[in-house]
Amino acid sequence: MSSFIKLRFQGLNLSKGSTRILRHKEDGKTRVLFLHGGGTAGSEIWQSNIDFLKSRQYDILAYDQYGKGFSDKPRMRYSLNNL
């Protein structure tokens, strides 16, 4: 079983809706931020990368942008400023 499945996800309420974030915190370690692109996939697209870096004790942050993965899809005009 992938360690990605075992990672802890949490919801985060923002001004335009909620999103899902993944945080694997390793104090004092290099932080890696995962941002996904278009399509419908959320942070799951990074599963193998996250598993690899987690095994090497990196500090990891990934989240589902609005309208992707497990985040809300608010009715708004999407832009870089509100993703």
C-alpha positions as CSV (number, residue, x, y, z in Angstrom):
1,M,0.0,0.0,0.0
2,S,1.3,3.4,-0.9
3,S,2.3,5.6,2.0
4,F,0.4,8.4,0.3
5,I,-2.9,6.7,1.3
6,K,-1.7,6.9,4.9
7,L,-0.9,10.6,4.9
8,R,-3.1,12.9,6.8
9,F,-5.3,15.3,4.8
10,Q,-7.3,18.1,6.3
11,G,-9.8,20.6,5.2
12,L,-9.1,24.3,5.1
13,N,-11.9,26.8,4.9
14,L,-11.0,29.9,2.8
15,S,-12.9,33.0,1.8
16,K,-14.4,31.4,-1.4
17,G,-14.8,27.8,-0.2
18,S,-12.9,24.9,1.3
19,T,-10.0,23.0,0.0
20,R,-8.0,19.9,1.0
21,I,-4.4,20.1,2.1
22,L,-1.8,17.6,2.8
23,R,1.0,18.4,5.2
24,H,3.8,16.1,6.2
25,K,5.9,18.2,8.5
26,E,9.5,17.6,9.1
27,D,11.0,20.4,11.2
28,G,14.2,21.8,9.9
29,K,14.0,19.9,6.6
30,T,13.7,21.3,3.0
31,R,10.0,22.2,2.3
32,V,8.5,21.1,-1.1
33,L,5.3,22.6,-2.3
34,F,3.2,20.6,-4.8
35,L,0.9,22.5,-7.1
36,H,-1.1,20.6,-9.7
37,G,-2.1,21.9,-13.2
38,G,-5.3,21.7,-15.2
39,G,-7.6,18.9,-15.6
40,T,-9.7,17.4,-12.8
41,A,-6.9,15.7,-10.8
42,G,-6.1,17.0,-7.4
43,S,-3.0,16.4,-5.3
44,E,-3.2,12.7,-6.0
45,I,-1.3,13.4,-9.2
46,W,1.8,13.8,-7.0
47,Q,1.4,10.5,-5.2
48,S,4.7,8.8,-6.2
49,N,6.7,12.1,-5.8
50,I,5.2,12.6,-2.3
51,D,5.9,9.0,-1.3
52,F,9.5,9.3,-2.4
53,L,10.2,12.6,-0.6
54,K,8.3,11.5,2.5
55,S,10.6,8.5,2.7
56,R,13.6,10.9,2.7
57,Q,12.0,13.1,5.4
58,Y,11.2,16.2,3.4
59,D,8.7,18.7,4.7
60,I,5.8,18.4,2.2
61,L,2.8,20.6,1.5
62,A,0.2,19.9,-1.2
63,Y,-3.3,21.1,-1.8
64,D,-6.3,20.8,-4.1
65,Q,-6.9,24.1,-5.9
66,Y,-10.5,25.3,-6.2
67,G,-12.5,23.1,-8.5
68,K,-10.0,20.2,-8.4
69,G,-9.6,17.1,-6.4
70,F,-11.6,17.4,-3.1
71,S,-11.9,21.1,-3.0
72,D,-15.1,23.2,-3.4
73,K,-15.9,24.6,-6.9
74,P,-17.1,28.0,-6.1
75,R,-19.0,30.0,-8.7
76,M,-16.4,32.7,-9.6
77,R,-14.1,33.8,-12.3
78,Y,-10.9,31.7,-11.9
79,S,-7.6,33.4,-12.0
80,L,-4.1,33.0,-10.5
81,N,-5.0,35.5,-7.8
82,N,-7.8,33.3,-6.3
83,L,-6.4,29.8,-6.8
